[in-house]
Structure formats: C-alpha cells, structure tokens
Amino acid sequence: MKNTFLVFIITLAAIAIADKADGQSPSTNITDTVLENKRKDIDSLDKKLFEVLGARERVVREIGVYKARHHIAPLQAARFQKVLERGIEAGKKEGLSAELVTEMLNAIHKESLRIEEAISDDKP
C-alpha cells in the first residue's frame, strides 16, 4: 500500500513537472484546445465569408457591364438604401448591430462602385 501511494505521488509529480516544462497546466491545455478549435471554426467561417463576397463581386461585375452597355450610372442611391435596410433587418435576426451591418455594407458598396466605375471607364 505504501509503495502504491509512493508511485501515485511520483506519477503526479512527474505530470506536474511535465506540465510546467511546457509552461501550461492541464486545465490550460484543455482551454487551449477549446480555444484552438473555436479559432478553427472562425477560420472556416471567414473562408466561407470571403467565398460569398467573391461571388457577390462577380455578380457586381456582370451588373457593371450591363450598366455600362445601357448607360446606367454605377451609383443607384435608392437601391443601396433598400440593400442597407434589408441588411440591418437581417443582421438584427443574427444578433448583429446596425452599426456593424452599416459599416460592412458601406465598405462592400464602396468596392462595388469602384468595380462598376472601372468597367464604365473601360467601355468603348
């Protein structure tokens, strides 16, 4: 019994020494694993977000070509206002602030206008 207890204490000490050697406690290792998994989730979602943004910009290019051919100005303020209103409403359902949605859509719209204007400028 005395030997079993001694082996148990030595094992615990070895674990503690090993954990200190890598600078982390066992609970830190678990926390790091959880955190790392959540970061992987975010990385995956970011990838999907950029894929969707890329698809959106490809459609913007098609719209830009159409507008250029039909002499329609790139900026359609009333249309953007509707996009913004729908975006804010959809964002609310996802728990996103109106400020975030507005900033995000303004940035996307700015890039969309840049693309459409470049297409319009290239039109013969």
C-alpha positions in Angstrom: 0.0 0.0 0.0 2.9 2.3 0.9 4.6 1.6 -2.4 1.3 2.2 -4.4 0.9 5.6 -2.7 4.5 6.5 -3.4 4.1 5.5 -7.1 0.9 7.6 -7.2 2.7 10.7 -5.7 5.7 10.2 -8.0 3.3 10.0 -11.0 1.5 13.2 -10.0 4.9 14.9 -9.5 6.0 13.8 -13.0 2.8 15.1 -14.6 3.2 18.4 -12.8 6.9 18.7 -13.8 6.0 17.9 -17.4 3.2 20.4 -17.5 5.5 23.1 -16.0 8.1 22.2 -18.6 5.8 23.1 -21.4 4.6 26.1 -19.4 1.0 25.0 -19.1 -1.2 23.4 -16.5 -3.6 20.6 -17.5 -6.5 23.0 -17.4 -4.6 25.4 -19.6 -4.1 22.6 -22.2 -7.8 21.9 -22.2 -8.6 25.6 -22.5 -6.0 26.0 -25.3 -7.6 23.0 -27.2 -11.1 24.5 -26.9 -9.8 27.9 -27.9 -7.9 26.4 -30.9 -11.0 24.5 -32.0 -13.1 27.7 -31.9 -10.4 29.6 -33.8 -10.6 26.9 -36.5 -14.3 27.4 -36.6 -13.8 31.1 -37.1 -11.2 30.4 -39.8 -13.6 28.2 -41.7 -16.4 30.8 -41.4 -14.0 33.5 -42.6 -13.2 31.4 -45.6 -16.9 31.0 -46.4 -17.5 34.7 -45.9 -14.8 35.5 -48.4 -16.1 33.0 -50.9 -19.6 34.6 -50.6 -18.0 38.1 -51.0 -16.1 36.9 -54.1 -19.3 35.5 -55.6 -21.1 38.8 -54.9 -18.3 40.8 -56.6 -18.5 38.6 -59.6 -22.2 39.5 -59.9 -21.3 43.2 -59.4 -19.0 42.9 -62.4 -21.9 41.5 -64.5 -24.1 44.3 -63.3 -21.3 46.8 -64.1 -21.1 45.5 -67.7 -24.9 45.8 -68.1 -25.0 49.3 -66.7 -22.1 50.4 -68.9 -23.8 49.0 -72.0 -27.1 50.6 -71.1 -25.6 53.9 -69.9 -26.8 53.5 -66.3 -24.8 55.3 -63.6 -23.0 53.0 -61.2 -24.5 54.7 -58.2 -28.1 53.9 -57.5 -28.7 55.5 -54.2 -32.3 54.3 -53.7 -31.2 50.7 -54.4 -28.4 50.9 -51.9 -30.8 52.3 -49.3 -33.0 49.3 -49.7 -30.0 47.0 -49.5 -28.9 48.7 -46.3 -32.4 48.5 -44.7 -32.7 44.8 -45.6 -29.2 44.2 -44.3 -29.9 45.9 -41.0 -33.1 43.8 -40.5 -31.3 40.6 -41.4 -28.4 41.5 -39.2 -30.8 42.0 -36.2 -32.1 38.5 -36.6 -28.5 37.2 -36.3 -27.7 39.4 -33.3 -25.6 41.9 -35.3 -25.6 45.6 -34.5 -27.0 48.1 -37.0 -23.6 49.8 -36.8 -21.7 46.7 -37.9 -24.1 46.0 -40.7 -24.0 49.6 -41.9 -20.2 49.7 -41.9 -19.9 46.4 -43.6 -22.4 47.2 -46.3 -20.9 50.6 -46.9 -17.4 49.0 -47.4 -18.9 46.4 -49.8 -20.8 49.1 -51.6 -17.8 51.3 -52.0 -15.9 48.4 -53.5 -18.8 47.6 -55.8 -18.9 51.2 -57.0 -15.2 51.1 -57.7 -15.6 47.9 -59.8 -18.6 49.3 -61.7 -16.9 52.7 -62.3 -13.8 50.9 -63.6 -15.9 48.9 -66.0 -17.8 52.1 -67.1 -14.5 53.9 -67.7 -13.2 50.9 -69.8 -16.3 51.0 -72.0 -15.5 52.0 -75.6 
